[in-house]
Amino acid sequence: MAQCAYCKAETEMYAGGDVPICVECSDALGAMRKPPVSVRDALVQSAGKTTARANAASESLSAIMGQFPGGLPYADSAQRIHSASRELSVARKEMMKAHSRLDDFLSRGVVPEDLKRSGG
């Protein structure tokens, strides 16, 4: 029998075909690799919502801009363009933050503070 590469217990199980590992260590390593479902789901949902909001803001700005194909917009129209552009900018920043939080969690296991406090 081989010794587990982690705890040195006797085992007949191998990870990846060549690294001896006991059942307990295998389970522990597997649990560390799998993110908590509730945190992952919250981050994925946030990324989806912010992406949808950014897409909607982009479509809104495009629709407003499409109303002025051949000339300069009127004064009130300029304000509508400015507001739609500002909304798109805010939506994109929120989307980038949500995707960054998701990426940090998936790649490095970083749980955002607001999700630690709320428990997911």
Buried (B, 14 or more C-beta within 10 A) or exposed (E): EBEBBBEEBEBEEEBEEEEBBBEEBBEBEEEEEEBBEEBBEBBBEBBEEBBEBBEEBBEBBEEBBEEEEEEEBEEEBEEBBEEBBEBBEEBBEBBEBBBEBBEBBEEEEEBBEEBEEEEE
